[in-house]
């Protein structure tokens, strides 16, 4: 793959979407690096309930590649390393929007639904890959994919590992597609000594349809 190819890409200024793939129509290899720092961007309370401000520091390096193959097939991959400092012990637990947010004494640190610790102060490695092929004599394409995340957050005493695999049915490229995915996520809770540890793992199946209006 020729990295020069990534300099020839023309991006639309009329759409807020970024597909992350050209469906095997272009040969790409792109290396990215970034850094951001904002003084006094974050705040927290100390033991005396004083407001303490801290800087926000973000660093990342990633690699994206797409390789067209014979017979209308293509291989796509992305991987990256990220270091985030949002302040001491910052942790965000993410999940699908859920109207039922309450948990009782049987709940865990993750909270309700399928939430899991997805971002926080610490180190993260992320990867995803997909293999695409066109259905013969049709415009639809099929794309099996896998992705995963491994993080070590300051707030948690165990690392976070999250995995997903599934298949996309591209009805109209990335503008209209159906996705069936299997997800495996960690569940964290406090131990008897007050440490935040992974206590179990849970699975989820996700079926979704995505339509881009642009």
C-alpha positions as a printed Julia matrix, in Angstrom:
214×3 Matrix{Float64}:
   0.0     0.0    0.0
   1.23    3.46  -0.87
   0.83    6.08   1.91
   0.8     8.77  -0.78
  -2.68    7.62  -1.77
  -4.12    9.03   1.43
  -3.16   12.54   0.23
  -5.47   12.23  -2.79
  -8.72   11.78  -0.83
 -11.47   14.34  -1.45
 -13.86   14.71   1.49
 -17.4    16.05   1.26
 -18.1    19.31   3.05
 -21.86   18.72   2.85
 -22.06   15.75   5.21
 -21.37   15.53   8.97
 -20.69   11.77   8.67
 -17.35   10.01   8.41
 -17.71    6.44   7.21
 -14.25    5.21   8.17
 -14.11    3.09   5.01
 -14.39    3.45   1.24
 -15.87   -0.02   0.78
 -12.74   -1.33  -0.89
 -12.71    1.27  -3.65
  -9.44    2.93  -2.59
  -6.08    1.68  -1.39
  -5.14    3.55   1.77
  -2.59    3.6    4.55
  -2.79    6.55   6.94
  -0.85    7.24  10.14
  -2.25    9.78  12.57
  -0.9    11.45  15.69
  -2.47   14.05  17.94
  -2.0    15.96  21.17
  -4.22   18.34  23.12
  -3.79   20.14  26.41
  -6.06   22.64  28.13
  -5.14   24.21  31.44
  -7.8    24.22  34.18
 -10.23   22.31  31.93
 -11.29   19.79  34.58
 -12.23   20.07  38.24
 -12.87   17.81  41.23
 -13.41   18.07  44.98
 -10.69   17.09  47.41
 -11.21   15.54  50.84
 -12.02   18.97  52.31
 -14.6    19.68  49.58
 -12.35   22.29  47.97
 -12.67   22.73  44.21
  -9.41   21.71  42.51
  -8.81   22.37  38.81
  -6.52   20.2   36.71
  -5.35   20.31  33.08
  -6.81   18.13  30.35
  -4.19   16.14  28.45
  -4.96   13.9   25.45
  -2.47   12.02  23.26
  -3.07    9.49  20.5
  -1.42    7.64  17.65
  -3.37    5.47  15.2
  -3.1     3.61  11.92
  -5.82    3.05   9.32
  -5.58    0.87   6.25
  -7.8    -0.34   3.45
  -6.69   -2.84   0.82
  -8.86   -3.71  -2.2
  -8.69   -7.38  -3.17
  -9.67   -9.25  -6.33
 -13.3   -10.22  -7.0
 -14.83   -7.12  -5.31
 -13.36   -7.89  -1.91
 -11.49   -5.67   0.54
  -9.7    -5.72   3.89
 -10.06   -2.78   6.3
  -8.31   -2.27   9.65
  -7.8     0.39  12.29
  -5.72    0.37  15.47
  -4.68    3.04  17.92
  -3.08    3.87  21.26
  -4.64    6.59  23.41
  -3.54    8.27  26.63
  -6.17   10.38  28.38
  -5.74   12.48  31.53
  -9.07   13.97  32.57
  -7.94   14.41  36.17
  -7.47   12.05  39.15
  -9.58    8.87  38.96
 -11.84   10.21  36.2
 -13.98    7.41  34.74
 -16.99    7.43  32.46
 -19.35    4.47  32.3
 -21.16    4.35  28.96
 -24.1     2.39  27.59
 -27.26    2.67  25.51
 -29.75    5.32  26.62
 -32.08    3.68  29.1
 -35.25    5.18  30.59
 -34.88    2.86  33.59
 -31.7     4.11  35.26
 -32.26    3.02  38.85
 -30.41    0.18  40.56
 -30.94   -1.32  44.01
 -28.5    -2.97  46.41
 -28.12   -5.83  43.9
 -26.64   -3.46  41.32
 -22.96   -3.12  40.43
 -20.55   -0.26  39.8
 -21.42   -0.48  36.08
 -24.94    0.75  36.78
 -28.0    -0.15  34.75
 -28.38   -1.9   31.41
 -25.32   -2.87  29.41
 -23.08   -0.03  30.63
 -19.34   -0.52  31.02
 -16.28    1.67  31.81
 -15.49    2.94  28.33
 -13.3     6.0   28.9
 -11.21    7.48  31.68
  -7.83    8.66  32.87
  -5.33    6.06  31.72
  -4.08    4.08  28.74
  -6.15    2.45  25.98
  -5.39    0.24  22.98
  -8.16   -0.21  20.42
  -8.44   -2.24  17.22
 -11.01   -3.12  14.59
 -10.93   -5.04  11.35
 -13.36   -5.99   8.61
 -13.5    -8.1    5.47
 -15.83   -6.97   2.7
 -17.24   -8.69  -0.36
 -19.98   -7.89  -2.84
 -22.96  -10.19  -3.29
 -22.74  -11.51  -6.89
 -25.0    -9.66  -9.37
 -26.32   -7.37  -6.63
 -25.27   -4.0   -5.21
 -25.41   -5.14  -1.57
 -22.2    -6.0    0.27
 -21.42   -8.12   3.34
 -18.8    -7.12   5.9
 -17.93   -9.33   8.9
 -15.99   -7.38  11.52
 -14.27   -7.66  14.89
 -13.17   -4.97  17.35
 -11.71   -4.8   20.82
 -10.5    -2.44  23.51
  -7.99   -2.93  26.32
  -7.65   -0.17  28.92
  -5.86    0.42  32.18
  -7.65    3.18  34.08
  -6.41    4.93  37.18
  -9.78    4.49  38.91
  -9.98    0.69  38.48
  -7.82   -2.01  40.03
  -8.32   -4.42  37.1
  -7.85   -3.71  33.39
 -10.85   -3.31  31.1
 -11.23   -5.57  28.06
 -14.18   -5.26  25.68
 -14.81   -7.3   22.54
 -17.3    -7.15  19.69
 -17.86   -9.16  16.54
 -20.58   -9.18  13.95
 -21.6    -8.61  10.36
 -22.79   -5.6    8.37
 -25.18   -5.93   5.45
 -24.54   -2.81   3.36
 -27.74   -2.07   1.45
 -26.49    1.2   -0.02
 -22.81    1.41   0.93
 -22.51    3.09   4.37
 -25.67    5.13   3.82
 -28.02    2.27   4.64
 -26.98   -0.85   6.51
 -28.12   -3.53   8.93
 -25.77   -4.74  11.66
 -25.92   -7.84  13.85
 -23.25   -7.87  16.56
 -22.2    -9.85  19.62
 -20.62   -7.9   22.5
 -18.71   -9.12  25.55
 -18.17   -6.6   28.35
 -16.72   -6.58  31.89
 -18.75   -5.92  35.04
 -16.98   -4.08  37.88
 -17.89   -3.8   41.54
 -16.3    -3.07  44.91
 -14.56   -5.86  46.76
 -14.67   -6.27  50.53
 -11.46   -4.24  50.72
 -12.99   -1.4   48.69
 -11.1    -2.17  45.47
 -12.85   -1.89  42.1
 -12.42   -5.28  40.45
 -13.89   -7.15  37.52
 -16.39   -9.52  39.11
 -17.96  -11.11  36.04
 -18.59  -10.65  32.31
 -21.82  -10.19  30.4
 -22.83  -10.63  26.77
 -25.23   -8.79  24.49
 -26.61   -9.24  20.99
 -27.35   -6.05  19.07
 -29.47   -5.77  15.92
 -29.65   -2.3   14.41
 -30.46   -0.45  11.21
 -28.61    2.72  10.3
 -29.8     5.26   7.74
 -27.81    8.34   6.83
 -29.83   11.39   5.78
 -27.6    13.85   3.94
